[in-house]
């Protein structure tokens, strides 16, 4: 009986470990947590503004976002989501009168925040390109500022 119990315990542990490996490597943060974490300037903050009634938003949340998380494509950003209806004031501050879905990226450059955004349904590749181009753009902005000081 002990042997059967030990084998079942081992199988259960192996199953849990396998499931853990399939789980996304990054978690989605709430806006205030992501904001507080990015204040140190160690990573940019990427915010997805969505709405429950918005079909493209739901497609991004259910398809694009899990793919990005599973690929660990969001490892270089503090990532949060904001629901337009339940967090209206924050959503309006982030996107103004532009529609949803909206991805907004904030980066700290020379102690100032630079904001970039893309609108509409985005593929995994488009979001990865947006993040990578933003990183390259910040490097370019930082290098230009450094050269201007010379």
PyMOL commands that set and color helices and strands:
alter all, ss='L'
color gray80, all
select helices_A, chain A and resi 2-22+31-38+55-70+88-95+124-149
alter helices_A, ss='H'
color red, helices_A
select strands_A, chain A and resi 44-50+77-83+102-109+112-119
alter strands_A, ss='S'
color yellow, strands_A
deselect
rebuild
show_as cartoon
